[in-house]
Amino acid sequence: MKQLIALLLIYLLIGCSKGVHQNTSEINRIELASTKMKFAGGVAISIDSSLLYKYARRKYKDYNYYSGRITPQFWDTITKKLEEINFKTIPLTDNTTCCDDVIEFELIVHWRNKQRRIIRITRPGPDSVYNTLEWIRDSYKYVKLNHINDSIKFETSLQLPIEEPPPPRKSNR
């Protein structure tokens, strides 16, 4: 009888532990902003280890804000991708300046009590850093998001509205 009770307790413990997510990454939050043409628009994403997903999209001067939840497996995929590109050691910027058709990315990774801001100005192509940033930027497609009326504050700056140049001055002639 004691063996049966012990066996049942073991099965109960195993059954209860299956639904528990153990976060093995030291990353606790990321933010990504991306823009293709500064005046046209951009996106910003904030995802944290509590599985909260925040998304903002700017088109010219109009903003739309969304929030949702992700699965623990999705969070694990994100952190694994960041670890694969060595987010702690890759150069902070690629020092590229180019044309109007490039894509700009700003990534902030928070882990432990540290953070790292990575800037990339790039074109699509065979680059693991670009591919990871693009995947995170497009991750909203895999998350059930709800439109919210409140604005969301991000640490990234690329999604902020770009001030338009002032109108030309009139001549006093």
Beta strands, then each sheet from edge to edge (+ up, - down):
strand 1: 27-35
strand 2: 41-48
strand 3: 52-59
strand 4: 62-69
strand 5: 103-111
strand 6: 114-122
strand 7: 145-148
sheet 1: 6+ 5- 1+ 2- 3+ 4- 7+
end
